[in-house]
Amino acid sequence: MIDITTASLLLWTLAGVLLSAPLSCLPGLHIYNVAALALLAGMRWPGVLGGEALAMLLLGLVTGYALLSTLPAVYLTVPDESLVAALLPAQRYLLQRRGYEAVVLTALGGAGGLAALLVILPAATPFLRTLGDIVRPHVGWIAAVVATFMLLSEWPRGGEDGHAAARLWDAWRQLLAGLATFALAGLLGLLLAYRSPLPIEAGYQNLLPAFLGLFAVPALALNLATRARVPPQHIARTLDVTPALVVRGTAVGVAAGLFGAFFPLVTGGMAGLMASHATAQRDERLFMLSQGACKAVYFVGGYLLFFAPGLRLTRGGAAWLLSTVYIPYRPEFFWLTLAGLALAGIAALALLLPLARMLARAVAGASPVVASGGTLAALIVLVLLVTGPAGLLVAAAATGIGLLPVAWGSRRMNCMGVLLVPMVLNCTGAGVTVAAWLGLL
């Protein structure tokens, strides 16, 4: 039988999933921002939301977000049809009135990723402890290689029409915009690392305004600028996918997600990019399946590594936030988090399909302006509450950098220079020297 304490902790996990459902449907809002508010609530009312209860609540939030955030990514990021050649598969599906299929394919991969975590994590913990000891001294150059691959894997495009100078500019403008984005984001990261303008009390959210400006605000601004409308969506009863394709796509996503969850500062997007190149993925269904699995394993797996006995890795924003107020002290709590993961995954999947059908009908013919505008206003208020006016200045500067990929069609992933540049420099011992050259010391 389940004792009252265990049952109450599992109920906190369900509460996290239920809370994530409406929040995950808002475009641009990251669950780590909500996790920061949950942390503040736990610090204010420790008798209500103790360490273990907060840990299970965050587990529900992260698991729900890993699956349900697919909804705004598909339905509420409406591109202009003239850009169809450069769109992600899910966006192309949306324009083809197949957004519901894109949601289901991504969720299918996510469900497979969560199931794989339940099998892999208990068996892999001893191996990960050994691997962590081997890798720890080499984190700097591994991050440098990942960043280099990210930059070099974006090949020149276009360059077919006009005179030589015009063809050269057409081929290289996206790459130059990507390099500029990476460099400017790296400078911003160094500024925040060595001379942050944010108040000391906001130190635990030092990167909040930067991430919102780099990633969330440009996406919302794009929605507001295009004012494109969602075409009526078809609710398919079957999927054009085979079991072999599901297994292959999920396996690729699980491998990528585990790599991103284990290695510091290797995000799910970076890991997914490397996995797609390594396996030569061309099928759009494979891409969506693998991305769903990668996102689920990256977010949830990275969080669960914090509870693995003898490992205690702090990966991802949720684990880092929790580690400031709570450290797991009983090994059996790891098994409770696995039970919570199974419960949260089932609950999130049970919510996903009805929400996907409801949103498919609700957004047909509509513009995402209201949802995007409301979310943008909420993010501004969040930055002000957590980091003050200085945070708004940081967010504004980051937004300018984040708009470069939007304007020039380069990868938004280049904005991860905000983390990669300071980390690589610090791991190689050059961080202080470079910061001194820039006048940050």
C-alpha positions in Angstrom: 0.0 0.0 0.0 1.0 3.6 -0.6 1.5 5.6 2.6 0.0 9.0 3.0 3.3 10.9 2.5 4.0 9.1 -0.8 0.5 9.7 -2.0 0.6 13.4 -1.2 3.9 13.7 -3.0 2.4 12.0 -6.1 -0.5 14.4 -5.9 2.0 17.3 -6.1 3.3 15.8 -9.3 -0.3 15.7 -10.7 -0.8 19.3 -9.6 2.4 20.2 -11.6 1.0 18.6 -14.7 -2.4 20.3 -14.3 -0.6 23.6 -13.8 1.6 23.1 -16.8 -1.4 22.4 -19.1 -2.6 26.1 -19.5 0.9 27.5 -19.1 2.4 25.3 -21.8 -0.2 26.5 -24.3 1.1 30.1 -24.1 3.6 30.9 -26.8 7.0 31.9 -25.7 6.5 31.1 -22.0 9.2 28.7 -20.7 8.3 26.4 -17.8 11.6 27.3 -16.1 10.1 30.8 -15.6 7.2 29.3 -13.8 9.6 27.0 -11.8 11.3 30.1 -10.5 7.9 31.4 -9.1 7.3 27.9 -7.6 10.7 28.2 -5.9 9.7 31.6 -4.4 6.5 30.1 -3.2 8.3 27.2 -1.5 10.7 29.7 0.2 7.8 31.8 1.4 5.6 28.9 2.6 8.0 26.1 3.5 5.4 24.4 5.7 3.1 24.0 2.7 5.6 23.3 -0.1 8.6 21.6 1.5 11.6 20.4 -0.4 10.3 17.0 -1.5 6.9 18.4 -2.4 8.6 21.2 -4.5 10.7 18.5 -6.2 7.6 16.6 -7.2 5.7 19.7 -8.3 8.6 20.6 -10.5 8.7 17.1 -11.9 5.1 17.4 -12.9 5.7 20.9 -14.4 8.7 19.7 -16.5 7.0 16.5 -17.7 3.8 18.3 -18.6 5.8 21.0 -20.5 8.0 18.5 -22.3 4.8 17.1 -23.9 2.3 19.9 -24.0 4.5 22.7 -25.2 4.2 21.1 -28.6 0.8 22.7 -28.9 1.8 26.4 -29.1 4.9 25.4 -31.1 2.6 24.0 -33.8 -0.6 26.0 -33.6 0.5 29.4 -32.4 3.7 30.0 -34.5 2.1 30.9 -37.7 4.5 31.6 -40.6 4.0 33.4 -43.8 3.4 31.0 -46.7 6.2 32.6 -48.7 8.7 31.1 -46.2 7.5 27.6 -46.6 10.8 26.3 -48.0 12.6 27.3 -44.9 10.0 26.1 -42.3 10.3 23.3 -39.8 8.2 20.2 -40.7 5.6 21.0 -38.0 5.0 24.4 -39.5 4.7 23.0 -43.0 2.1 20.5 -41.6 0.2 23.4 -40.1 0.0 25.2 -43.4 -1.1 21.9 -45.1 -3.9 21.7 -42.5 -2.2 18.8 -40.8 -1.2 20.5 -37.5 -3.0 17.9 -35.4 -0.9 15.1 -37.1 2.3 17.1 -36.2 1.2 17.4 -32.6 0.4 13.6 -32.4 3.7 12.6 -34.1 5.7 14.7 -31.7 3.8 13.5 -28.7 4.3 9.9 -29.8 8.0 10.5 -29.8 7.8 12.2 -26.4 5.9 9.3 -24.9 8.5 6.9 -26.2 11.2 9.0 -24.7 9.6 9.0 -21.3 9.1 5.3 -21.4 12.8 4.9 -22.4 13.8 7.0 -19.4 12.0 4.6 -17.0 14.0 1.7 -18.4 17.3 3.3 -19.0 17.9 5.5 -15.9 17.8 2.9 -13.2 20.2 0.6 -15.1 22.5 3.4 -16.4 23.1 5.2 -13.1 26.4 3.3 -12.2 27.7 3.8 -15.7 26.8 7.5 -15.7 28.8 7.9 -12.4 31.9 6.5 -14.1 31.3 8.4 -17.3 30.9 11.6 -15.3 34.3 11.1 -13.6 35.9 10.6 -17.0 34.2 13.5 -18.8 34.4 16.1 -16.1 38.0 17.3 -16.9 37.1 17.6 -20.6 33.9 19.5 -20.5 35.4 22.7 -21.9 36.7 21.3 -25.2 33.6 19.1 -25.6 31.5 22.3 -25.4 33.9 24.0 -27.8 33.5 21.1 -30.3 29.7 21.2 -30.1 29.7 25.0 -30.7 32.1 24.6 -33.6 29.9 21.9 -35.2 26.8 24.0 -34.7 28.4 26.9 -36.6 30.0 24.9 -39.3 27.0 22.7 -40.0 25.0 25.7 -41.4 26.0 25.7 -45.1 25.8 28.7 -47.5 22.4 29.0 -49.2 21.3 30.7 -52.4 24.0 32.4 -54.4 22.6 31.4 -57.8 21.4 34.7 -59.4 23.0 38.0 -60.2 26.6 39.1 -60.5 29.4 37.7 -58.5 29.2 40.1 -55.5 25.4 39.6 -55.3 25.7 35.8 -55.4 28.4 35.9 -52.7 26.3 38.1 -50.4 23.2 35.9 -51.1 25.1 32.8 -50.1 26.8 34.1 -47.0 24.4 36.6 -45.4 22.7 33.9 -43.3 26.0 32.5 -42.1 27.3 35.9 -41.3 24.1 36.7 -39.4 24.5 33.4 -37.5 28.2 34.1 -36.6 27.2 37.7 -35.5 24.4 36.3 -33.4 26.7 33.8 -31.7 29.4 36.4 -31.0 27.0 39.0 -29.7 25.2 36.5 -27.5 28.6 35.4 -26.2 29.5 39.0 -25.3 26.2 39.3 -23.4 27.0 36.1 -21.6 30.4 37.4 -20.5 28.8 40.6 -19.3 26.3 38.7 -17.2 29.0 36.4 -15.8 31.5 39.1 -14.8 29.6 42.4 -14.4 25.9 41.7 -14.3 23.8 44.8 -14.0 21.1 42.8 -12.2 20.5 43.2 -8.4 22.2 40.7 -6.1 18.9 39.3 -4.9 18.0 38.3 -8.5 21.3 36.3 -8.8 19.5 33.0 -9.0 17.7 34.3 -12.2 20.7 36.0 -13.7 20.0 34.5 -17.2 16.2 34.9 -17.1 16.0 38.3 -19.0 18.6 37.2 -21.4 16.9 34.0 -22.4 13.5 35.7 -22.7 15.0 38.3 -25.0 17.0 35.9 -27.1 14.3 33.3 -27.6 10.8 34.2 -26.4 10.4 37.8 -27.4 11.6 37.4 -31.0 9.2 34.5 -31.5 6.3 36.5 -30.1 7.3 39.6 -32.2 7.3 37.4 -35.3 3.8 36.3 -34.6 2.7 39.9 -34.0 4.4 41.1 -37.2 3.2 38.5 -39.6 -0.4 38.5 -38.5 -0.8 35.3 -40.5 -3.9 33.2 -39.9 -4.1 29.6 -39.1 -5.8 27.6 -41.9 -8.7 25.2 -40.8 -7.1 22.0 -39.5 -8.0 18.4 -40.3 -8.4 16.1 -37.3 -6.9 12.9 -38.6 -8.1 9.5 -37.2 -5.0 7.7 -38.4 -1.3 8.4 -38.8 0.8 7.7 -41.9 3.6 6.1 -39.9 4.9 2.5 -39.4 6.0 0.9 -36.1 9.6 0.7 -37.5 9.6 4.4 -38.2 8.3 5.2 -34.7 11.1 3.0 -33.2 13.8 4.6 -35.3 12.7 8.2 -34.7 12.3 7.6 -31.0 15.6 5.9 -30.7 17.4 8.8 -32.4 15.6 11.3 -30.1 16.4 9.3 -27.0 20.1 9.2 -27.8 20.2 12.9 -28.5 18.2 13.8 -25.4 20.4 11.7 -23.2 23.5 13.4 -24.6 22.0 16.8 -24.0 20.8 15.9 -20.5 24.2 14.5 -19.4 26.6 17.0 -20.9 26.4 20.5 -19.4 25.3 23.3 -21.7 24.5 21.0 -24.6 20.9 21.8 -25.1 18.3 19.5 -26.6 18.3 21.5 -29.8 22.1 21.1 -30.3 21.9 17.4 -29.4 19.0 16.9 -31.8 20.9 18.7 -34.6 23.9 16.4 -34.2 21.7 13.3 -34.0 19.9 14.2 -37.2 23.2 14.7 -39.0 24.7 11.5 -37.7 21.6 9.4 -38.8 21.0 11.4 -42.1 17.4 12.0 -41.3 15.3 13.3 -44.2 11.8 12.1 -43.5 9.7 14.8 -41.8 7.9 12.2 -39.7 11.2 10.9 -38.4 12.2 14.5 -37.6 9.0 15.2 -35.5 9.2 11.8 -33.7 12.9 12.3 -32.8 12.3 15.9 -31.7 9.5 14.9 -29.4 11.6 12.1 -27.9 14.7 14.4 -27.6 12.7 17.2 -25.9 11.1 14.8 -23.4 14.4 13.0 -22.5 16.4 16.3 -22.4 14.0 18.1 -20.0 12.9 15.2 -17.8 16.0 13.1 -17.9 18.2 16.1 -17.0 16.0 16.8 -14.1 15.9 13.2 -12.8 19.7 13.0 -12.9 19.6 15.3 -9.9 18.0 12.5 -7.8 20.0 9.5 -9.1 21.9 8.1 -6.1 25.6 8.8 -6.2 25.2 11.1 -9.2 23.4 14.2 -8.2 24.0 16.0 -11.5 22.5 19.5 -11.8 21.3 19.7 -15.4 18.7 22.2 -16.6 17.0 25.1 -15.0 14.6 23.2 -12.9 17.3 21.1 -11.2 19.5 24.1 -10.7 16.7 26.1 -9.1 15.7 23.2 -6.8 19.4 22.7 -5.8 19.4 26.2 -4.2 16.9 25.1 -1.6 16.9 21.3 -1.5 19.3 18.4 -1.8 17.9 14.8 -2.0 19.0 12.9 1.1 17.3 9.6 0.8 18.2 7.2 -2.1 14.7 5.8 -2.3 13.4 9.2 -3.3 14.8 8.5 -6.8 12.4 5.6 -7.2 9.5 7.9 -6.1 10.5 10.3 -8.9 10.4 7.5 -11.4 6.9 6.6 -10.2 6.0 10.3 -10.4 7.4 10.4 -14.0 5.1 7.5 -15.0 2.1 9.2 -13.5 2.9 12.6 -14.9 3.5 11.2 -18.4 0.2 9.4 -18.4 -1.6 12.5 -17.2 0.0 14.7 -19.7 -0.8 12.4 -22.6 -4.4 12.2 -21.4 -4.6 16.0 -21.5 -2.7 16.4 -24.8 -5.0 14.9 -27.3 -8.2 16.6 -26.1 -6.3 19.9 -26.0 -4.8 19.3 -29.4 -8.3 18.8 -30.9 -9.7 21.8 -29.0 -7.0 24.1 -30.1 -7.2 22.9 -33.7 -10.8 24.0 -33.8 -10.2 27.2 -31.8 -7.3 28.6 -33.8 -8.8 27.9 -37.3 -8.9 31.1 -39.2 -7.6 33.0 -36.1 -4.5 35.1 -35.7 -2.2 34.4 -32.8 -1.9 38.1 -32.0 -4.0 38.1 -28.9 -2.2 35.1 -27.3 1.3 36.4 -28.4 0.5 40.0 -27.1 -0.8 38.7 -23.8 2.2 36.4 -23.3 4.6 39.3 -24.2 3.0 41.5 -21.6 3.1 38.7 -19.0 6.8 38.2 -19.7 7.6 41.9 -19.2 5.8 41.9 -15.9 7.7 38.7 -14.9 11.1 40.3 -15.7 10.2 43.4 -13.7 9.1 41.4 -10.7 12.1 39.1 -10.6 15.0 41.2 -11.9 13.7 44.8 -11.7 14.3 47.6 -14.3 17.9 46.4 -15.0 16.4 43.1 -16.2 14.3 44.9 -18.7 17.5 46.6 -20.1 19.2 43.2 -20.4 16.0 41.7 -22.0 15.9 44.6 -24.5 19.6 44.1 -25.5 19.0 40.3 -25.8 16.0 40.9 -28.0 18.1 42.9 -30.4 20.4 39.9 -30.7 17.6 37.4 -30.9 16.0 39.3 -33.8 19.0 38.8 -36.0 18.2 35.1 -36.8 14.5 36.1 -37.4 15.5 38.9 -39.8 18.2 37.0 -41.7 16.9 33.4 -41.5 19.8 31.9 -39.6 19.5 29.4 -36.8 18.1 30.7 -33.5 20.3 28.1 -31.8 23.3 30.5 -32.3 21.8 32.5 -29.4 23.2 29.7 -27.2 26.5 31.5 -27.4 25.3 33.3 -24.3 26.1 30.1 -22.4 28.7 28.4 -24.6 31.2 31.3 -24.9 31.6 32.0 -21.2 31.7 28.3 -20.3 34.4 27.4 -22.9 36.5 30.3 -22.0 36.2 29.6 -18.2 36.9 25.9 -18.7 40.1 26.6 -20.7 41.2 29.2 -18.1 40.9 32.1 -20.5 37.7 33.6 -19.1 39.3 36.1 -16.7 41.8 37.2 -19.4 39.1 37.9 -22.0 36.9 39.6 -19.4 39.8 41.9 -18.5 40.4 42.7 -22.2 36.7 43.7 -22.5 37.0 45.9 -19.4 34.6 43.7 -17.4 36.9 43.3 -14.3 
